[in-house]
Each structure stands twice: as C-alpha cells, then as structure tokens.
Amino acid sequence: MMLVRLTSEPDGGICLESRYDRTFVEGLKQALDYGGRAWDPERKRWIVSALYAEALLQYLHTVGASIQDDRESSTAVTPRPPMPADLKEAFDALYLAYTAPLCVAEGSYRALAKHFHSDKGGQDTDFHRIVDAIEIVRKYLDPQPDPVDPDEDIPF
C-alpha cells in the first residue's frame, strides 16, 4: 500500500510526499492536469494547486493510498483581497488558474518559452508577453526576505 503525506503550502497548494513508484507517478500525471501539478526537485515532492485538491484526493482514494493528512485546517474563512489586474493578466498569459502556485507558473513559463521562442519559429511578441508575465507572477508570489538592518545585532 502506498503511504502518502499531504502538507499545506504557503500559497494554499498541497505538498505531496511519498516514496517513488513509477505506476503511482504516471497515474498522478494522468489524473492531474499539467497546470495543476509541479515537481519540486529540490524537496523531491509534488506540489498541487489548491484547485486540484479534490482531483488529488479522488486519485489517492482510487489507488488505495494510505493518506497522512497534515494540512492545516482552519475553520475561519478569511476573505482574500482582490487580485491585482496585472497579476490576472499574467496568469491568463501563462494559461493558468488564478490560484496556481509559483512553481506551477514557472513550469508553465518554461513550456511556453520553448514553444514561443524565436529559434523554434515563435513570434517575439508572444515570447516577450510570457517573459513579462512570469516576472509579474514572481513579483507577487515569490516571498522576498526582509532587508537586514546593518545596525541590528544578529545572533549567531
């Protein structure tokens, strides 16, 4: 039986950890659309967009996986601030849902860059549109560290 651990991602997505099983991974790829999942090679985990949570759980139940659900569950629903118009346009340019995590957006960007690159017969305007789009998505979704105050003592 496949043991799977689910944890929450800061952007609302789901992190899926399990031992490698080729059949499981191929099934996961078929069950979840490319825009809804991404492999994080540094952490060796799948990241699934919050929009695909139901499809992920349905797939896990279909294959009979034993699920350890460590996701944070909050009973209080906090309203989300409205999404900036430029971020919406960036997600549209990358052909993504508005709730896609950054790693999924970067995967979509890489695939589209290969398709739209001028060396592959693409148009420069389309290529520059997706380059601008990923820069906007990174600006909003990539957490930047707080600048270090040079006068502040840093404990070592």
N, C-alpha and C positions, 0 to 999 in steps of 0.2 A: 504494500500500500504506500502511495506517495504521501509524504508529510510535507505540508506547505505552511509557511508562516507569512501572515499578512500584517504589515505595519502601515502607519499613516505617513504620507509625505507632507512637507510644509505647504505645498501648493494645493493640497486637497486630493492628490492622487494616492494610489495604493502601491506599496512596495511589496513584491512577491519574492520570497526566498524559498528555495528547495534544492535538493541535490539534482545534479544533471541527469536527465532521462530524455533521450532523443525523441521517443514517441510522445512524451508529455509536451516537449517544446514544440514539435511540429503541430500537435493538436492545438496548443495555445495560439500559435501563429494563425491557424485557420479560424479559431473561434473569435479572436480579437482583430479588428481592422488595424492596418499598419499605423494609422493616425492615432490609435488609442493605446499603443504599447511601445515601449522602447527598452532596449537592453542597456544597462549601465555597466560597462566593462570594468570600471574601477571598483565598484562594490559587488560586482558579479550578481546582479539582481535585476529582475524585470520591474519596470515602472509602468503602471497602468493609469490612464487618465480616469478621473472620477466619473466621467460619462459612461465608461465601460465597466464600472464596478459590478453591475447586475450581470452582464455577459460573462465576466470573470468568475463570479460565484457560481453561475449556472454551469460553466465549463468544469469547474473544480468538483461540483457535485456529480456531473455526468461521468467523470473519470474515477469517481470514488475516492478522491483525495481526502486525507485527514487534515483538517484545517485548524491551525492555531491562529486565531484572530486577535492580534494585539493592537488593533487600530483603536485610536482614541474615539470614544463615543461621547458626544456632547448632546445633552437634551435641549439646551438653549440654542435656538437658531438666531444667529446674528445676521442682520441684513448686510449684504455686500454693497460697497459703494458702487456707483455706476462706472462702467468700464469706459476709459477714455476712447474717443473716436479713432485716434491714430492706432491704438492697440487693436481695436476691432478690425480696422483695415489691414493691419499686419497679419492677423490670424487668417483673414479672408485670402490674402495674397499667398499664404503658405498652405491654403486649403485645409485648415484645421478648425476644430471646435474651439469655442472661446475659453473652455476650461482645460485645454491641453497643457501639460506641464512643460517646462523649459526643455527637458531632454527630448521630448517628442517633437517640439518645434524645431530643435536643431537637427533631428533626424529627417524631418520633412524638408528643411532647408538644404541639407546635403543631397537628398534625392532630386530636388527641383534644380539645384545648381548644376548637377550633372546633366539634367535634361535641357536646361535653358542656356548652358554655356555656349559661347560663340564657336568654340572648337568642335562642338557637337552639332552645329547647324542652328543653334538657337538665336533669338534676337537679343541684342544688347539691352533694349528697354525692359524686356521681361526679366533678364538676369539681374539688372540693377534694381528692379522692383522687389525681388525676393531678398537681395542683399540688404536693402533698406528695411524691409520687413523684419528680418531676423535681428537687426540692430535695435529696432524699436522693442521687439519682444524681450530681448536681453536687458534693455534699459529698465523695463518694468518688472521682469520676473527674476533676474539674476540678483541675489542678495549681495550687496556690497558691504564690505566691512566698514565699521565706523573709523574715521580718521583718528590716528593716535595723536594725542596731545603731547608735544615734546616736553612740557613742563610736568607732566603727570608721572609719578613714580610707578614703575611696572614691577610687580613682584616676580621674582624668578624662583 
